[in-house]
């Protein structure tokens, strides 16, 4: 039996400002004809992934990416080959996309596709695209409950759509009441809520998910069902564990020194990039982040940024 071919490809997740993404249908005569996929193609020997991306965009769609960010790397085994897919988020381009190879094109909401079937290797990307770029961590311990809830309302009005409730100073009853209070405000704005550390509390409150610290992550045997699951990571071993468990996203920290954990040595962007190389799970950069750091985080391969203070105006 001959070994299967291994192929490395650059793939474009082309994003409009309204959040819709461009999908193409594989034309007749190609393997998996009729299936839908993100545009892209094979990386040639010696070719940099970004250069391959630009070449494929020109050959397939007659466009040039003017703002593109490295994102996720996914591996997938098809019956005929093993593929390594290097995804880029393309947020701006010149030209108007059209199918130069006879493929049909359609803009789609990742949460509500109207076309199928989707190539299996692309399906996890649709879930990742539904994660927002900003991740807020509650800070009622410093701000007081009333002050925090007021800041939460302002952040939700400004577009925040993912919040972790992390208040270790509260007893069980107070924490449950606080989670319900936060959820009421977030649900009214279409935002998701994660509960720190406690999957059962998340389920009891009807929260969207749970956020695990590194110790709980490393002790976890399988991903909790029915929840969005995030985790805190600080090194390669923790990142690998999160990927093996198929978690939905991780927070990698500290990128810079932080007030909450000043003794922890910061990773810096070079080490951050190194840790994310070939990583399949969306990663939020945490540690000394400001709202203006989002562009830098994207440039270094992050999905977005997580903040405990700046997001609330602290």
C-alpha positions in Angstrom: 0.0 0.0 0.0 1.5 3.3 -1.0 1.6 6.2 1.5 -1.0 8.9 1.0 0.1 12.2 -0.5 0.7 15.1 1.9 -0.4 18.5 0.7 0.1 21.9 2.3 -2.3 24.7 1.3 -2.9 28.4 1.9 -6.6 29.1 2.5 -8.3 32.5 2.5 -11.2 33.3 4.9 -12.4 36.4 3.1 -14.4 38.5 5.5 -16.8 41.4 4.8 -17.5 44.0 7.4 -20.9 42.5 8.0 -19.2 39.2 9.1 -20.1 37.2 6.0 -17.4 35.0 4.4 -16.9 34.0 0.8 -17.3 30.4 -0.2 -16.6 28.7 -3.5 -18.1 25.5 -4.9 -15.6 23.0 -6.4 -16.4 22.7 -10.2 -17.1 19.6 -12.1 -14.0 17.6 -13.0 -12.2 18.3 -9.7 -12.1 15.9 -6.7 -15.1 16.6 -4.3 -16.9 18.4 -7.1 -20.0 20.3 -5.8 -18.7 20.7 -2.3 -18.2 24.1 -0.8 -14.9 25.4 0.6 -12.9 28.5 1.5 -10.8 29.7 -1.5 -7.2 28.6 -1.6 -4.7 26.1 -3.0 -1.5 24.2 -2.8 1.7 25.8 -1.4 4.5 25.1 -3.9 7.9 23.8 -2.8 9.9 26.7 -1.4 6.9 29.1 -1.5 6.0 31.1 1.6 2.3 30.6 2.7 1.4 34.2 2.3 2.8 34.3 -1.2 0.9 31.2 -2.0 -2.2 32.9 -0.7 -1.8 35.9 -2.9 -1.1 33.7 -5.9 -4.2 31.6 -5.3 -6.4 34.6 -4.8 -5.3 36.0 -8.1 -5.6 32.7 -10.0 -9.0 31.8 -8.5 -10.8 35.1 -7.8 -8.8 37.9 -9.5 -8.2 39.8 -6.3 -5.2 40.8 -4.2 -5.3 40.8 -0.4 -4.4 44.2 1.1 -5.0 43.3 4.7 -4.5 39.6 5.7 -3.6 38.0 9.0 -2.2 34.5 9.7 -4.7 32.6 11.8 -5.2 28.8 12.3 -3.5 25.7 11.0 -5.7 22.6 10.6 -4.7 19.1 9.7 -7.1 16.7 8.0 -7.0 13.2 6.6 -9.0 12.7 3.4 -9.1 9.2 1.9 -6.7 10.1 -0.8 -4.4 12.5 1.0 -3.3 14.3 4.2 -3.8 18.0 4.1 -2.3 20.8 6.2 -4.4 24.0 5.8 -2.9 27.3 6.7 -5.8 29.7 7.1 -5.5 33.5 6.7 -8.2 36.0 7.6 -8.4 38.4 4.6 -10.1 41.6 5.8 -9.5 43.9 2.8 -8.7 43.3 -0.9 -8.5 45.0 -4.2 -10.7 43.9 -7.1 -14.1 42.2 -7.1 -14.1 38.4 -6.5 -15.3 36.3 -9.4 -14.8 32.6 -10.2 -12.0 32.5 -12.8 -12.1 28.6 -12.7 -15.8 28.3 -13.3 -16.6 27.9 -9.6 -19.8 29.3 -8.1 -19.2 31.9 -5.3 -21.5 32.9 -2.5 -21.3 35.1 0.6 -22.5 33.3 3.8 -23.1 34.0 7.5 -20.8 31.4 9.2 -23.6 30.7 11.8 -26.3 30.2 9.2 -25.1 28.5 6.0 -27.6 28.1 3.2 -25.2 26.0 1.0 -24.0 22.4 1.5 -22.2 20.1 1.6 -19.1 21.8 3.1 -15.7 20.2 2.8 -15.0 18.5 6.1 -11.7 20.1 6.7 -13.3 23.6 6.5 -16.2 22.9 9.0 -14.3 23.7 12.3 -13.4 27.1 10.8 -17.1 28.1 10.7 -17.3 27.6 14.5 -14.1 29.6 15.1 -15.4 32.5 13.0 -18.3 32.9 15.4 -16.0 33.9 18.3 -15.7 37.7 18.6 -12.4 39.5 18.6 -12.7 40.9 22.2 -12.9 38.8 25.3 -13.8 40.6 28.6 -13.0 39.2 32.0 -15.1 40.6 34.9 -13.5 42.8 37.5 -16.1 43.4 40.2 -13.5 42.7 42.9 -11.7 46.0 42.1 -14.6 48.0 40.7 -17.4 47.0 42.9 -20.5 45.3 41.6 -22.4 48.4 40.7 -19.4 50.0 39.0 -18.6 46.8 37.1 -22.2 46.4 35.9 -22.3 50.0 34.7 -19.0 49.4 32.8 -20.4 46.2 31.4 -23.4 48.0 29.9 -21.1 50.5 28.2 -18.8 47.8 26.8 -21.8 45.8 25.5 -23.0 49.0 23.8 -19.6 49.4 22.3 -19.7 45.9 20.8 -18.3 43.5 23.4 -19.8 40.0 22.8 -17.9 37.6 25.0 -17.6 37.9 28.8 -16.0 35.6 31.4 -17.3 35.9 35.0 -14.3 35.5 37.2 -14.9 36.6 40.8 -13.0 34.3 43.2 -13.8 36.5 46.2 -17.6 35.7 46.0 -19.2 32.8 47.9 -21.3 30.3 46.0 -24.6 32.1 46.5 -23.3 35.5 45.6 -21.5 34.2 42.6 -24.6 32.5 41.2 -26.6 35.7 41.7 -23.9 37.7 40.0 -23.7 35.3 37.0 -27.4 35.6 36.5 -27.2 39.4 36.7 -24.4 39.5 34.1 -26.2 37.0 31.9 -29.3 39.2 31.8 -27.4 42.1 30.5 -25.4 40.1 28.0 -28.3 38.2 26.6 -30.1 41.4 25.9 -27.2 42.4 23.6 -26.5 39.0 22.0 -23.3 38.5 24.0 -22.1 35.1 25.4 -21.1 34.4 29.0 -18.5 32.0 30.3 -18.2 31.0 34.0 -14.7 30.6 35.4 -13.7 27.2 36.6 -17.1 25.6 37.3 -18.9 23.7 34.5 -21.7 22.7 36.7 -22.4 26.3 37.7 -22.4 27.2 34.0 -25.0 24.6 33.3 -27.1 25.4 36.3 -27.2 29.1 35.3 -27.7 28.4 31.6 -24.4 30.2 30.7 -22.9 29.6 27.3 -19.7 28.0 28.6 -16.9 27.6 31.1 -13.3 29.0 31.3 -10.8 26.6 32.9 -7.5 27.6 34.5 -4.3 25.8 33.5 -4.4 23.3 36.4 -8.0 22.3 35.6 -7.1 22.1 31.9 -4.2 19.7 32.5 -6.4 17.5 34.7 -9.3 17.4 32.3 -10.0 14.0 30.6 -12.5 15.1 28.1 -14.2 18.3 27.0 -17.4 19.1 28.9 -20.5 18.6 26.7 -23.0 21.2 25.9 -20.7 24.1 26.7 -18.3 26.5 25.0 -15.0 25.7 26.6 -12.0 28.0 26.9 -8.9 27.7 29.0 -5.9 29.7 30.2 -2.5 28.6 28.8 1.0 29.8 29.4 3.3 27.3 27.6 3.5 24.7 24.8 2.3 21.8 27.0 -0.9 23.6 28.0 -1.6 24.7 24.5 -1.1 21.1 23.3 -3.5 19.8 25.9 -6.2 22.3 24.9 -5.8 21.3 21.2 -5.9 17.6 22.0 -9.2 18.1 23.9 -10.7 20.1 21.1 -11.4 23.2 23.2 -13.1 26.1 21.5 -10.5 28.8 22.3 -7.6 29.6 24.7 -6.2 32.7 26.4 -2.4 32.7 26.1 -0.6 34.9 28.7 1.1 37.0 29.8 2.0 38.8 26.5 3.3 41.7 28.6 3.6 42.2 32.4 0.3 42.6 34.3 -0.8 44.1 37.5 -2.7 41.0 38.5 0.4 38.7 38.1 3.5 41.0 38.1 5.9 38.2 38.9 5.1 36.1 35.8 7.7 36.7 33.0 6.0 38.1 29.9 6.1 36.1 26.7 6.5 39.0 24.3 5.3 38.8 20.7 8.2 36.7 19.3 7.5 33.9 21.8 3.8 34.3 21.3 4.2 33.7 17.6 6.5 30.8 18.2 3.9 29.1 20.4 1.1 29.6 17.9 3.0 28.1 15.0 0.8 25.4 13.4 -1.8 25.8 16.2 -5.4 24.8 15.4 -7.4 26.5 18.1 -8.4 30.3 18.2 -6.1 32.1 20.7 -6.7 35.4 22.5 -3.7 37.4 23.6 -3.9 38.3 27.3 -1.7 40.4 29.5 -1.2 44.1 29.5 -3.5 44.5 26.5 -5.3 47.6 25.4 -8.1 48.1 22.9 -5.7 49.5 20.5 -3.6 46.3 20.5 -6.1 44.3 18.4 -4.4 45.0 15.1 -1.0 43.9 16.5 -2.6 40.7 18.0 -4.0 39.8 14.5 -0.7 40.5 12.9 0.9 38.0 15.3 -1.6 35.2 14.7 -4.1 35.8 17.5 -7.8 35.5 17.1 -8.3 38.6 19.3 -7.4 40.1 22.7 -8.6 39.4 26.2 -8.7 42.1 28.9 -9.6 42.3 32.6 -9.2 46.1 33.0 -8.9 48.1 29.8 -12.1 46.7 28.4 -14.0 48.2 31.4 -12.1 51.6 31.2 -9.8 50.8 34.1 
